[in-house]
Amino acid sequence: MSEHVMALAREGFGAWQRGDFATIEAMLDPSVQWRWFEPGEWDCRSRDDVMRTLRERYEQGFGRSDLEFVDGGEDAVIVVAHPAAVGGEGWPEEAATMITFRDGKVTTMQDYRTKDETSAAVR
């Protein structure tokens, strides 16, 4: 993974935590896909879907979450969060998202239940 990709991920999540949605939107490929760990209606199939979900999560307070950034391999970063710490009961203790970049834009995001599950998928 390049330091540039890690810097992009930190910039994007920092913008989200500040509520700077214009910066986030500019970082997303128009056809970006965000898939939950189980396929379903929560999956996002476009930049508009992703932006809507990010705004909802921000309004729910998840921008206050502590995040861990982990090397996800070439052009990818794993971002680990602890949703229950913000959302309380009913939210998972840990969640991880593999974010893939191409030409400086986020192209895919794949959610996993844990950092270990994400790391296993990368190998």
C-alpha positions in Angstrom: 0.0 0.0 0.0 1.3 3.4 -0.8 1.4 6.2 1.8 -0.6 8.3 -0.7 -3.5 5.8 -0.4 -3.4 5.9 3.4 -3.3 9.7 3.3 -6.4 9.7 1.0 -8.3 7.4 3.4 -7.4 9.6 6.4 -8.4 12.7 4.5 -11.7 11.3 3.5 -12.6 10.0 6.9 -11.4 13.3 8.5 -13.7 15.2 6.1 -16.6 12.9 7.1 -15.9 13.4 10.8 -16.1 17.2 10.2 -19.2 16.9 8.1 -17.4 18.1 5.0 -19.4 16.2 2.5 -18.2 18.1 -0.6 -14.6 16.8 0.0 -15.9 13.2 0.4 -18.1 13.4 -2.7 -15.1 14.6 -4.8 -13.1 11.5 -3.6 -15.7 9.0 -4.8 -15.8 7.5 -8.2 -19.3 8.1 -9.8 -19.9 4.3 -9.9 -18.5 3.5 -6.4 -20.0 0.4 -4.8 -20.3 -0.1 -1.0 -21.3 -3.6 -0.1 -22.4 -4.8 3.4 -21.0 -8.1 4.7 -24.3 -9.8 3.6 -25.8 -8.7 0.3 -29.0 -6.8 0.7 -30.9 -3.5 0.6 -28.2 -1.7 2.6 -25.7 -2.0 -0.3 -24.9 1.2 -2.1 -24.5 1.1 -5.9 -23.6 4.7 -6.8 -22.0 7.8 -5.4 -25.5 9.2 -4.5 -26.3 6.0 -2.5 -22.9 6.2 -0.6 -23.4 9.9 0.1 -26.9 9.4 1.4 -25.6 6.6 3.8 -22.6 8.7 5.0 -24.9 11.6 5.8 -27.3 9.3 7.7 -24.4 7.8 9.7 -23.0 11.2 10.4 -26.4 12.4 11.7 -26.6 9.3 13.9 -23.3 10.4 15.5 -20.9 7.9 14.0 -18.5 10.6 12.9 -17.4 10.7 16.6 -16.1 7.1 16.4 -12.5 6.3 16.9 -11.0 4.8 13.7 -8.1 2.6 13.0 -6.4 2.6 9.6 -4.7 -0.6 8.5 -2.7 -1.6 5.3 -5.1 -3.4 3.0 -2.7 -4.3 0.3 -2.0 -2.5 -3.0 -4.3 0.5 -3.4 -6.5 -0.5 -0.4 -7.0 0.5 3.2 -8.9 -1.3 6.0 -10.8 1.1 8.3 -11.8 -0.4 11.6 -14.6 1.2 13.7 -16.5 0.3 16.9 -20.1 1.3 16.2 -21.5 0.1 19.5 -19.4 2.7 21.3 -21.4 5.4 19.6 -24.7 3.7 18.6 -25.1 1.5 21.7 -26.8 -1.8 21.9 -27.9 -3.3 18.6 -24.7 -2.1 16.8 -21.7 -4.4 16.4 -18.7 -4.0 18.7 -16.4 -3.9 15.7 -16.8 -3.4 12.0 -14.2 -3.1 9.3 -14.4 -1.8 5.7 -11.9 -2.5 2.9 -11.7 0.6 0.8 -10.1 0.3 -2.7 -8.7 3.3 -4.6 -8.0 3.7 -8.3 -6.5 6.9 -9.7 -7.1 8.6 -6.4 -10.8 7.8 -6.2 -12.6 5.4 -4.0 -14.0 2.7 -6.3 -15.2 0.0 -3.8 -15.9 -0.4 -0.2 -16.6 -3.8 1.3 -17.8 -4.2 4.9 -16.7 -7.1 7.1 -17.8 -8.0 10.7 -14.2 -7.6 12.1 -10.7 -6.5 11.3 -9.6 -10.2 11.4 -12.3 -11.2 8.9 -11.2 -8.4 6.6 -7.5 -9.3 6.9 -8.3 -13.0 6.1 -10.2 -11.9 3.0 -7.1 -9.9 1.8 -4.8 -12.9 2.0 
